[in-house]
Amino acid sequence: MFLSAAIAHLLAVMSPGPDTAIIFQQSFAKGRNSGILTALGIGFGIFLHCLLAISGISILLYSTEEARFVIKILGASYLIFVGFQSLLLQDSSEPKTRTTIFTHPFLIGLITNILNIKAFLFTVSLFSFINLQPDSLMSWIYLFYFPVITAAWFSFVSYALTHDALGDIFDQYNPKIQFASSAFILALGLLIFLQTIYGIL
């Protein structure tokens, strides 16, 4: 059971989504250290997802149509905000004058993951299937294994993206890559927003 869950988690983490996009955006815009801090924030977000799922709070929270709607809208709105803000920053000649609510990479990674509907649904579905007792040893193993692996994977992605061997290539296309990652975040947020509204209506 643990091996199957670990493989499913790794595949989910490696699949493209808001977390991957924010790692690209932070790594290219602010460098490796920011990318790794963002990865740690994402890992802590997974820890909170797992904690809520194991305790049953996530399942209870997601049991109503209204709660699902609010969660999806919040996640979509945050992605739209981050993507749009990043695009504005690239067009600005005075980036230091930009004001924002969240500037620390760890917080950006944490909030992105907390409001990541894919991460939320994965943990709810997985722990509903596993049906762990909150005080069991396996619960503690899952609770720490998933966040550590998640943070390690995204730290590796950030390290690879900023490695010296790829430096010249990425430096050459950095503006385009930053634009593409920011546009992807914005488009993903808009897609989730429209899908949520369409599904409710």
N, C-alpha and C positions, 0 to 999 in steps of 0.2 A: 504493500500500500504506500509506504513512504517513498519508494523508488518511483512509482508511477506519479505520485504527487510532485516529486522533485523535478521529474522530466517535464510534466505539464507546466509547472511554474517557470522553468527555464525557457521553454518555448514561448510562453506568454511574455516573459521579460524581453526576449530577443525580437519579438514581432514589433513592427513599426507602430508608433502611437505617440501620445502626448509626451511621455517620459523621454523617449528617444529623441523627439524633436527638440525638447528643451535642453537636452544634453548637447546636441549639435549647436544650438543657438548660443548657449553659454560658453561652450568650449571655443568656438570661433570668435565670439565677440569679446570675451574677457580672458581667455587662456585656460591652461590646464588646471591650475589651482581652483578656479571658479567652477570648472567642469566637474572636478572631483568633489567639491563641496556640494554641488547640485546633486551629484550621485548619492552622497550621504543623506541629503535631505529626502531624496526619493526612497532610499532604504528605510529611513525612519517613518516615512509615510506608509510603507508596506507593513512595518511593525504595528502601527496604529490600526491599519486595516485588519491585520491578523488578530490583534487583541480584541477588537470589537466583534469580529466574526466568531472567535472562539467563545466569547462571553455570551453570544447570541444577540447582541445589541444590533449588529448590522442586519441580521435577518429580520428582526422586529422592525427596524427602521425602514427596510425596503419592502415591507409587507403590504404597504398601501400605495395606491396609485398616485396620491398627492405627494408622498415622500419621494417616490421615484422621479416624479416630474421636477420637484425642487432640486434634487441632487443633480439631475442631468442639466438643468438650466444653469445652476451655479457653476458646474464644471465647464459647460460651453462658454458661459460669459467670461470666465477667467481666461480661457484659451484665447478668446477673441481679444480681450484686453491685452494680454501678453504679446500676441502676434501683431496687433495694430501698433502697440507702443514700440515694439522692436523695429517695425517698418518706419515709423516716424523718426526714431533715433538715427537710422541710417541716412535719412534725408536731411537731418539737422546738421548745420555747420557748427553748432555749439552744443555738443552732447552733454557737457557738464551742467548745463542749465536745466536739464530735464528733471522733472519731479515725478516721483513714483511712490506708491505705498510700500512696495516690497523691493528692496535693492540687494539684500544679502542672498548669494547663490543658494545657501542651505534652505532659506525660507522659500525661495522660488521653486526649488526641487520638491520641498515638502508640500507646499500648497498645490502644485501641479499634480502630484501623486494623490493627495487626499481627495481632490476633485476629479480625478481620473476615473471615469465611469467603468472603464475596462478593468482596472485594478480592483475597484469595488465589487463588480460582478464576479470576478474571478475568485476572490476570497470568500464571498458569500456562497457561491456554488461549490467551491472545493470543500469548505468546512461543513456545509450541509451534507455533502456526500460522505465525508469521513466520519462525521458525528462523534467528535472527541469530547471527553469529559474535561471541563475547564481546569481541573486540578491534577490532571494526569501528566505523566512524564512526557508523553508524546506531544501534548499540547505545548509544553515548554520548548521542545525540540523544534516543532514547526514555527513557534513564535519567534525564535531567534535565527533559525536556518534561512527562512525566506528573506528577511531583511538583509542579512549579511550577504547572501548570494546576489540579491538585487543590487546592493551598493557596489559589490565587487565587479559585477558585469558592467554597470554604467561607468564606473571608474576606469575600467579597462578600455571602454569605448572612447572616453575622453582622452586617455593616455595615447591611444592609437591615433586619434584625430590630430593630436598636437605633437606627435613624434617627429624628431628632427629629419628622419628619412623622408617624411611626407611634407616637411615644412615648405619647401619651394613650391610644390604643387598647390598646396592649400593657400599659401600666401598669394599666389597668382590669381586664384579663383575665390579668395576669401569673401569679397563683397557679394559675389553671386551666390555663394553657398549660404552666407548669412541671410541674404534676401530670400532664398529658396526655403530655408528652415523657418524663417519668420512667417513667410507666406503660407507654409504648410500648417503651422500652428493656428494661424488665423482661419484658414480654410477648414481645418478640422473642427474648430470651435463653431464656425458657421454651420457646418454640416450636422453636427450633433444638435445644435440649437433648432435647426429647421426640421430634423427628423423627430425631435422631441415634440415640437409644436404640432407637426403633422400627425404624429401618432396619437396625441391627446385629442386633437380635433377630429 
